[in-house]
Amino acid sequence: MHRSMVCPLCTYDTTKLVRIHSVRLGSLKWTLNATILLFICMVMLWNRKYQHFDLVVSSVTAKVKGVAHMHLPGQGDVIWDVADYSGPSQDKNSFFVVTNVIVTKKQKQGRCPEPPVSGRLCRHDDDCERGSWDQHSNGIQTGSCVMFDMLTRTCEVNAWCPIETKTSPPRPALLASAENFTVLIKNNIRFPAFNVSRRNILPEMNDSYLRICQRANDSLCPIFRLGDVVREAGENFSHMAMEGGVIGIQIKWDCNLDYLTRHCLPKYSFWRLDEKESNKTLYPGFNFRFAKHNEVNGVEERTLYKAFGIRFDIMVFGQAGKFSIIQLVVYIGSTLSYYALTTVLMDWLIGTSCYSSDVRQGYSEKKVESVVDKQKNILCVSYVDEDDIRLVKMCHKRRLQDAKTVGVEPRKDT
């Protein structure tokens, strides 16, 4: 007995194609294909998928200008310029402007009672531990319990005396006039992959232009009035000046280098970064302390300032793109699969009640062919001189007598 069998590794399967002659289906197919093509083209042009992109490398410097007049309690009228209100040096991409202060004058090194808000209440010297301190202390305890006022006794400390006692900032802010200060922001950028450099002070901006330019009339003007920056961030400068805060200045460069480089221009946006509501966060606003030292009659003195103000963080983002045939080919290849949506949708329409049952049945019969699974490669071999039946489940080119037996069943006589 011998039957020919085909090895599974020597076969090839293909998708069965059914062609339906229908004006409605043909029109629908080309409409869907045209819609998909339009969508692909719109996405390619809008997101510039045909370009190779490089991220911006940036450096920023800022220069604040302005003079403020304020009245300090116990000190009188004073004038503060940029050296006074700009505070200590900040991060390289930020600057700080003082808008409100608490001043403690004529502090000297000595011994004095610590305020109850930061010190330890006591009744006897035993309640004070000599040499102890914590993160809320203004000095180191001497071990003595002394009168702070007529009703309160606190532990004495070695510190700069008198110790700062006022905690709430003045209202309204003492330097509310900082609203009219201006800042010149200089931003230099580079796209290394394309060897392109730009800056926000454009070549046509000369010294005369920078003296008179205003952002109200020119969105590219690199000089900003602080009040306008806070207003564009959606805040009120007078309210923010009392406790301070943090404002973000974003400079965005989105450059299409397929056009002239002069079209590569910055866009500015502003928003507040910190939480402004006192009932939603601890320690709202922004403040720090600094001191000015001098010597009186050979004794060192200092004036302590608790400065409230606004920190401006400058953040630069951006990218530049240029045509790349590789990116275009990759994008086209990745979008070809979208056309399978047409086939899926049309098969669904034909298979539902949207089409007649006769057409649906005929299409299903043509497209899908059911095949019953049969084991056609099993051969049963029997010899007259043996009592058993040999089962051969694999095709072999050699003689059946030499084939390896896979299974053996007892032979039954009929």
C-alpha positions as CSV (number, residue, x, y, z in Angstrom):
1,M,0.0,0.0,0.0
2,H,1.4,3.4,-0.9
3,R,0.0,7.0,-0.8
4,S,1.8,10.2,-1.7
5,M,2.0,12.8,1.1
6,V,3.2,16.5,1.1
7,C,5.6,17.7,3.8
8,P,4.3,20.8,5.7
9,L,7.5,22.7,5.2
10,C,7.1,22.5,1.4
11,T,3.7,24.4,1.3
12,Y,2.8,28.1,0.9
13,D,-0.5,29.6,2.0
14,T,-2.0,32.8,0.5
15,T,-5.0,35.0,1.3
16,K,-8.0,34.3,-0.8
17,L,-9.2,37.4,-2.8
18,V,-12.9,38.0,-3.5
19,R,-13.8,40.8,-6.1
20,I,-17.2,42.3,-5.7
21,H,-18.6,44.4,-8.6
22,S,-20.5,47.1,-6.8
23,V,-20.7,50.9,-7.4
24,R,-21.6,51.5,-3.8
25,L,-18.7,49.5,-2.4
26,G,-16.2,50.8,-4.9
27,S,-17.2,54.4,-4.1
28,L,-17.0,53.7,-0.4
29,K,-13.6,52.1,-0.7
30,W,-12.0,55.0,-2.6
31,T,-13.7,57.5,-0.3
32,L,-12.2,55.8,2.8
33,N,-8.7,55.5,1.1
34,A,-8.8,59.2,0.2
35,T,-9.8,60.2,3.8
36,I,-6.9,58.1,5.2
37,L,-4.5,59.6,2.7
38,L,-5.7,63.1,3.6
39,F,-5.3,62.4,7.3
40,I,-1.8,61.0,6.8
41,C,-0.7,64.1,4.8
42,M,-2.2,66.5,7.3
43,V,-0.3,64.8,10.2
44,M,2.9,64.8,8.2
45,L,2.7,68.5,7.4
46,W,1.4,69.6,10.8
47,N,4.0,67.6,12.8
48,R,6.7,67.9,10.2
49,K,7.2,64.1,10.1
50,Y,9.4,64.4,7.0
51,Q,12.1,66.3,9.0
52,H,15.1,65.2,11.2
53,F,15.0,67.1,14.5
54,D,17.6,68.4,17.0
55,L,17.0,69.8,20.5
56,V,18.1,73.2,21.5
57,V,21.3,74.0,23.6
58,S,20.9,77.2,25.5
59,S,22.4,79.8,27.9
60,V,20.6,82.6,29.6
61,T,21.6,85.8,31.4
62,A,19.3,88.5,32.9
63,K,20.0,92.1,33.9
64,V,17.5,94.0,36.1
65,K,17.2,97.8,36.2
66,G,15.1,100.1,38.4
67,V,15.2,102.3,41.5
68,A,12.8,102.1,44.4
69,H,11.8,104.5,47.2
70,M,10.4,103.1,50.4
71,H,9.9,104.0,54.1
72,L,11.4,101.6,56.6
73,P,10.1,101.7,60.2
74,G,12.8,103.1,62.5
75,Q,15.0,104.0,59.5
76,G,13.0,106.5,57.5
77,D,13.0,107.0,53.7
78,V,15.6,105.0,51.8
79,I,16.4,104.4,48.2
80,W,17.1,100.9,46.9
81,D,18.8,100.2,43.6
82,V,19.7,97.0,41.8
83,A,22.5,96.2,44.3
84,D,20.0,96.2,47.2
85,Y,16.9,94.5,45.8
86,S,18.4,91.9,43.5
87,G,19.5,89.8,46.5
88,P,22.4,87.3,46.4
89,S,23.3,85.5,43.2
90,Q,20.7,82.9,42.1
91,D,20.8,80.0,39.8
92,K,22.2,80.7,36.3
93,N,18.8,80.6,34.7
94,S,16.9,82.7,37.3
95,F,16.9,86.1,39.0
96,F,15.4,87.5,42.2
97,V,13.8,90.8,43.0
98,V,13.0,91.9,46.6
99,T,9.4,93.3,47.0
100,N,9.0,93.3,50.8
101,V,11.3,93.3,53.9
102,I,11.4,92.9,57.7
103,V,14.3,94.8,59.1
104,T,16.0,94.1,62.4
105,K,18.6,96.9,63.1
106,K,21.7,97.2,65.3
107,Q,22.2,93.5,66.1
108,K,25.3,92.7,68.2
109,Q,26.8,89.5,69.4
110,G,25.6,89.0,73.0
111,R,23.1,87.3,75.4
112,C,19.4,87.8,75.1
113,P,16.1,86.0,75.7
114,E,14.8,84.1,72.7
115,P,11.3,85.0,71.4
116,P,8.6,82.4,72.5
117,V,7.7,81.7,68.9
118,S,11.2,80.1,68.3
119,G,12.5,79.6,71.9
120,R,11.7,77.5,74.9
121,L,9.4,78.7,77.6
122,C,10.7,78.2,81.1
123,R,10.2,78.8,84.8
124,H,13.6,78.0,86.3
125,D,17.1,77.7,85.1
126,D,16.7,73.9,85.3
127,D,14.3,74.1,82.3
128,C,17.1,75.4,80.1
129,E,19.9,73.1,78.9
130,R,23.3,74.9,78.5
131,G,24.8,74.5,75.0
132,S,21.7,73.0,73.4
133,W,20.0,74.3,70.2
134,D,17.7,73.1,67.4
135,Q,16.8,74.1,63.9
136,H,14.3,76.7,65.1
137,S,16.7,78.4,67.5
138,N,18.4,81.7,66.9
139,G,21.4,80.9,69.1
140,I,22.9,78.5,71.7
141,Q,21.3,78.3,75.2
142,T,23.3,79.7,78.1
143,G,21.3,77.7,80.7
144,S,19.6,80.7,82.2
145,C,15.8,81.4,82.3
146,V,15.2,85.1,81.9
147,M,12.2,87.4,81.4
148,F,11.2,88.0,77.8
149,D,8.4,90.4,78.7
150,M,6.2,91.1,81.7
151,L,4.4,87.8,81.4
152,T,6.7,85.4,79.7
153,R,10.1,83.8,80.6
154,T,12.2,82.1,78.0
155,C,15.7,80.5,77.8
156,E,18.5,82.9,77.3
157,V,20.8,82.3,74.2
158,N,24.1,83.5,72.8
159,A,23.1,85.1,69.5
160,W,22.9,88.3,67.5
161,C,20.8,90.5,69.7
162,P,18.1,91.8,69.6
163,I,16.6,88.7,67.9
164,E,14.1,89.2,65.0
165,T,10.6,89.1,66.5
166,K,8.3,90.1,63.7
167,T,7.1,87.2,61.5
168,S,4.4,88.6,59.2
169,P,5.5,90.8,56.3
170,P,4.3,94.4,56.0
171,R,1.1,95.1,54.2
172,P,1.1,96.6,51.6
173,A,4.5,95.6,50.4
174,L,7.3,98.1,51.0
175,L,8.8,97.7,47.5
176,A,5.5,97.5,45.5
177,S,7.1,100.0,43.1
178,A,9.3,97.1,41.8
179,E,6.3,96.5,39.5
180,N,7.9,99.1,37.2
181,F,11.4,97.5,37.2
182,T,12.6,96.0,33.9
183,V,14.8,93.0,33.0
184,L,16.8,92.4,29.9
185,I,16.9,88.7,29.1
186,K,19.7,87.5,26.8
187,N,19.3,84.0,25.4
188,N,21.8,82.4,23.1
189,I,20.9,79.0,21.5
190,R,22.5,76.5,19.2
191,F,21.3,73.4,17.3
192,P,24.5,71.3,17.1
193,A,23.2,68.8,14.5
194,F,22.7,71.6,12.0
195,N,25.4,74.0,13.1
196,V,22.9,76.8,13.6
197,S,23.2,79.5,16.3
198,R,20.6,82.2,17.2
199,R,19.9,84.7,20.0
200,N,16.7,86.5,21.1
201,I,18.4,89.9,20.5
202,L,18.1,89.8,16.7
203,P,20.8,91.4,14.4
204,E,18.5,94.3,13.5
205,M,18.0,95.3,17.2
206,N,20.5,98.1,17.9
207,D,21.0,100.1,21.0
208,S,18.4,102.7,20.0
209,Y,15.8,100.0,19.5
210,L,16.4,98.5,22.9
211,R,16.0,101.8,24.6
212,I,12.4,102.3,23.3
213,C,11.0,98.9,22.5
214,Q,8.0,97.7,24.5
215,R,6.4,94.2,24.5
216,A,3.0,95.8,24.1
217,N,3.9,96.8,20.6
218,D,6.6,94.2,19.8
219,S,6.4,90.6,20.9
220,L,10.1,90.1,20.2
221,C,11.3,92.8,22.5
222,P,13.8,91.2,25.0
223,I,13.1,93.8,27.7
224,F,10.3,92.9,30.1
225,R,8.5,95.1,32.7
226,L,8.1,92.9,35.8
227,G,4.5,94.0,36.3
228,D,3.6,92.9,32.8
229,V,5.3,89.5,33.3
230,V,3.3,88.9,36.5
231,R,0.1,90.1,34.9
232,E,0.6,87.8,31.9
233,A,1.1,84.9,34.3
234,G,-2.4,85.6,35.6
235,E,-1.4,87.2,39.0
236,N,-1.7,90.6,40.7
237,F,1.7,92.1,41.4
238,S,0.6,94.0,44.6
239,H,-0.8,90.9,46.2
240,M,2.2,88.7,45.1
241,A,4.7,91.3,46.3
242,M,3.7,90.9,50.0
243,E,4.8,87.3,50.5
244,G,6.7,86.6,47.2
245,G,6.5,83.7,44.9
246,V,8.0,82.1,41.8
247,I,7.2,83.0,38.2
248,G,8.3,80.9,35.2
249,I,9.4,82.6,32.0
250,Q,9.4,80.1,29.1
251,I,11.3,80.8,25.9
252,K,10.3,78.4,23.1
253,W,12.2,78.0,19.9
254,D,10.4,76.0,17.2
255,C,12.5,76.4,14.0
256,N,11.9,75.0,10.5
257,L,15.3,75.2,8.9
258,D,13.8,74.4,5.5
259,Y,13.1,78.1,5.4
260,L,15.5,81.0,6.0
261,T,17.2,81.1,9.4
262,R,15.8,84.6,10.1
263,H,12.4,83.0,10.5
264,C,13.7,81.1,13.6
265,L,12.3,83.3,16.3
266,P,11.5,82.9,20.1
267,K,8.1,82.8,21.7
268,Y,7.6,83.9,25.3
269,S,5.0,82.6,27.8
270,F,4.6,83.2,31.6
271,W,3.0,81.4,34.5
272,R,3.2,81.1,38.3
273,L,5.0,78.0,39.5
274,D,4.5,78.0,43.3
275,E,1.2,77.4,45.3
276,K,-0.2,80.9,46.2
277,E,-3.0,79.9,48.5
278,S,-1.9,80.0,52.2
279,N,-4.6,77.6,53.2
280,K,-3.3,75.0,50.8
281,T,0.4,74.9,51.6
282,L,2.8,75.6,54.4
283,Y,5.1,78.6,54.2
284,P,3.7,80.2,51.0
285,G,5.6,82.7,49.0
286,F,9.4,83.0,48.8
287,N,11.8,84.6,51.2
288,F,15.3,84.5,52.6
289,R,17.5,86.4,55.0
290,F,20.7,88.4,54.4
291,A,22.6,90.9,56.6
292,K,24.7,94.1,56.1
293,H,27.6,94.4,58.5
294,N,29.4,97.5,59.8
295,E,31.5,98.5,62.8
296,V,30.5,101.1,65.5
297,N,33.0,102.1,68.1
298,G,35.1,99.0,67.4
299,V,32.1,96.7,67.9
300,E,30.7,94.8,64.9
301,E,27.0,95.4,64.2
302,R,24.7,94.2,61.5
303,T,21.3,95.0,60.0
304,L,19.3,91.8,59.3
305,Y,16.8,91.7,56.4
306,K,14.2,89.1,55.9
307,A,13.5,89.6,52.2
308,F,10.3,88.6,50.5
309,G,10.3,88.7,46.7
310,I,9.6,87.1,43.4
311,R,12.0,84.7,41.8
312,F,11.9,84.5,38.0
313,D,12.9,81.1,36.6
314,I,13.8,81.2,32.9
315,M,13.3,77.9,31.0
316,V,14.3,77.4,27.4
317,F,12.8,74.7,25.2
318,G,12.9,74.1,21.5
319,Q,13.8,72.1,18.5
320,A,14.8,72.6,14.9
321,G,13.8,70.4,12.0
322,K,15.3,69.9,8.5
323,F,14.1,67.7,5.6
324,S,15.4,64.2,5.7
325,I,14.6,61.6,3.0
326,I,15.1,58.8,5.6
327,Q,12.5,60.2,8.0
328,L,10.1,60.6,5.1
329,V,10.5,57.0,4.0
330,V,10.1,55.7,7.6
331,Y,6.9,57.8,8.0
332,I,5.4,56.5,4.8
333,G,6.3,52.9,5.7
334,S,4.7,53.3,9.1
335,T,1.4,54.6,7.7
336,L,0.8,52.0,5.0
337,S,-0.9,49.8,7.6
338,Y,-3.6,52.4,8.0
339,Y,-5.2,51.3,4.7
340,A,-6.1,48.0,6.3
341,L,-8.8,50.0,8.1
342,T,-10.7,50.2,4.8
343,T,-10.8,46.4,4.5
344,V,-11.8,46.0,8.1
345,L,-14.6,48.5,7.9
346,M,-16.0,47.2,4.6
347,D,-15.9,43.6,5.8
348,W,-17.8,44.7,8.8
349,L,-20.4,46.5,6.8
350,I,-21.0,43.6,4.5
351,G,-21.2,41.2,7.4
352,T,-23.8,43.2,9.3
353,S,-27.5,44.0,8.6
354,C,-26.3,47.1,6.5
355,Y,-26.3,44.8,3.5
356,S,-28.8,42.3,2.1
357,S,-28.7,38.8,3.4
358,D,-28.2,37.3,-0.1
359,V,-25.1,39.4,-0.7
360,R,-23.8,38.7,2.8
361,Q,-24.2,35.0,2.4
362,G,-22.6,34.9,-1.1
363,Y,-19.7,37.0,0.0
364,S,-19.1,34.7,3.1
365,E,-19.2,31.6,0.9
366,K,-16.7,33.0,-1.5
367,K,-14.3,34.5,1.0
368,V,-14.3,31.7,3.7
369,E,-13.8,28.0,2.7
370,S,-14.3,25.5,5.5
371,V,-11.9,22.5,5.5
372,V,-12.4,19.4,7.7
373,D,-9.2,18.5,9.6
374,K,-8.3,14.9,8.5
375,Q,-5.1,12.9,9.2
376,K,-4.2,12.1,5.6
377,N,-0.6,11.2,6.4
378,I,-1.3,8.1,8.5
379,L,-0.8,4.8,6.6
380,C,-1.8,1.5,8.0
381,V,0.5,-1.4,6.8
382,S,-0.3,-5.0,7.3
383,Y,1.7,-8.1,6.3
384,V,0.2,-11.6,5.8
385,D,2.9,-13.2,7.9
386,E,2.4,-10.9,11.0
387,D,-0.4,-10.8,13.5
388,D,-0.1,-7.0,14.1
389,I,-0.9,-3.8,12.1
390,R,1.9,-1.3,11.7
391,L,1.0,2.5,11.8
392,V,3.3,4.9,9.8
393,K,2.5,8.6,10.6
394,M,5.3,10.2,8.5
395,C,6.0,10.2,4.8
396,H,9.1,8.2,3.9
397,K,10.8,7.8,0.6
398,R,12.2,4.4,1.5
399,R,10.3,1.1,1.4
400,L,7.5,0.6,3.9
401,Q,9.2,-2.6,5.1
402,D,12.1,-0.5,6.3
403,A,10.0,2.3,7.9
404,K,10.1,2.8,11.7
405,T,6.9,1.7,13.3
406,V,5.2,4.5,15.3
407,G,2.4,2.4,16.7
408,V,1.3,-1.2,16.7
409,E,-2.2,-2.6,17.1
410,P,-3.2,-6.2,17.3
411,R,-4.6,-7.6,14.0
412,K,-8.2,-8.8,14.1
413,D,-9.3,-11.7,11.9
414,T,-12.6,-11.2,10.1
